[in-house]
Amino acid sequence: MYRVLISEASQNKIDDYSNYLWEYYDRLFDDTGLGYAEDIIKKQYKQSTDILRDNIYDSIENTLSLDTLYGYSFDSIEQVYTITLPI
């Protein structure tokens, strides 16, 4: 298995996406008049966006750490391969 290093730019894009989702739900459920339920809903959406972000990172690592990737197998673990994929 290979170790997967995610670039800072890619991390920023994933985190920005997660933050965008959270901000959308935060605005959607802001001042709805639901009282305490509003806080519960916001908390659940925050947890969901955090789980989604973590799942994105896990999926990237699990997919790209395989010994065979897209029909190619790599013989040397000492070499560094840069694979760019749109997310």
C-alpha positions as CSV (number, residue, x, y, z in Angstrom):
1,M,0.0,0.0,0.0
2,Y,1.1,3.5,-0.7
3,R,1.0,6.5,1.6
4,V,-1.3,9.2,0.2
5,L,-0.3,12.9,0.8
6,I,-3.0,15.4,-0.1
7,S,-1.7,18.8,-1.1
8,E,-2.6,21.9,0.9
9,A,-4.5,23.3,-2.1
10,S,-6.7,20.1,-2.2
11,Q,-7.2,20.1,1.5
12,N,-8.3,23.7,1.3
13,K,-10.8,22.9,-1.4
14,I,-12.3,20.0,0.6
15,D,-12.5,22.1,3.7
16,D,-14.0,25.1,1.8
17,Y,-16.7,22.7,0.4
18,S,-17.5,21.4,3.9
19,N,-17.5,25.0,5.3
20,Y,-19.8,26.1,2.5
21,L,-22.3,23.4,3.2
22,W,-22.3,24.2,6.9
23,E,-22.7,27.9,6.3
24,Y,-25.6,27.2,4.0
25,Y,-27.4,25.1,6.6
26,D,-26.6,27.6,9.3
27,R,-28.2,30.4,7.3
28,L,-31.2,28.1,6.4
29,F,-32.0,27.3,10.0
30,D,-31.2,30.7,11.4
31,D,-34.0,32.5,13.2
32,T,-36.7,30.0,12.2
33,G,-38.7,30.4,15.4
34,L,-38.2,26.7,16.3
35,G,-36.5,27.6,19.5
36,Y,-34.4,24.9,21.0
37,A,-35.1,22.6,18.0
38,E,-33.2,25.1,15.8
39,D,-30.0,24.5,17.8
40,I,-30.4,20.7,17.6
41,I,-30.9,20.9,13.8
42,K,-27.9,23.1,13.4
43,K,-25.8,20.8,15.6
44,Q,-26.9,17.7,13.5
45,Y,-26.0,19.5,10.3
46,K,-22.6,20.5,11.6
47,Q,-21.9,16.9,12.6
48,S,-23.1,15.7,9.1
49,T,-20.8,18.1,7.3
50,D,-17.9,17.1,9.5
51,I,-18.6,13.4,8.8
52,L,-18.9,14.1,5.1
53,R,-15.5,15.9,5.1
54,D,-13.9,13.0,6.9
55,N,-15.4,10.5,4.5
56,I,-14.0,12.4,1.5
57,Y,-10.5,12.2,3.0
58,D,-11.0,8.5,3.9
59,S,-12.3,7.7,0.4
60,I,-9.3,9.5,-1.3
61,E,-6.8,7.7,0.9
62,N,-8.5,4.3,0.6
63,T,-8.7,4.5,-3.2
64,L,-5.3,6.0,-3.9
65,S,-3.3,3.8,-1.5
66,L,-4.0,0.6,-3.4
67,D,-1.1,-1.2,-5.0
68,T,-2.9,-1.2,-8.3
69,L,-4.5,2.0,-9.5
70,Y,-6.4,2.4,-12.7
71,G,-4.7,-0.6,-14.3
72,Y,-1.2,0.4,-13.3
73,S,1.0,-1.2,-10.7
74,F,4.0,0.4,-9.1
75,D,7.1,-1.6,-8.2
76,S,9.0,0.9,-6.2
77,I,7.7,2.4,-3.0
78,E,10.6,4.9,-2.8
79,Q,9.4,6.9,-5.8
80,V,6.9,9.7,-5.4
81,Y,3.9,9.7,-7.8
82,T,1.7,12.8,-8.2
83,I,-1.8,11.9,-9.3
84,T,-4.2,14.8,-9.9
85,L,-7.9,14.0,-9.9
86,P,-10.7,16.5,-9.9
87,I,-12.9,16.2,-6.8
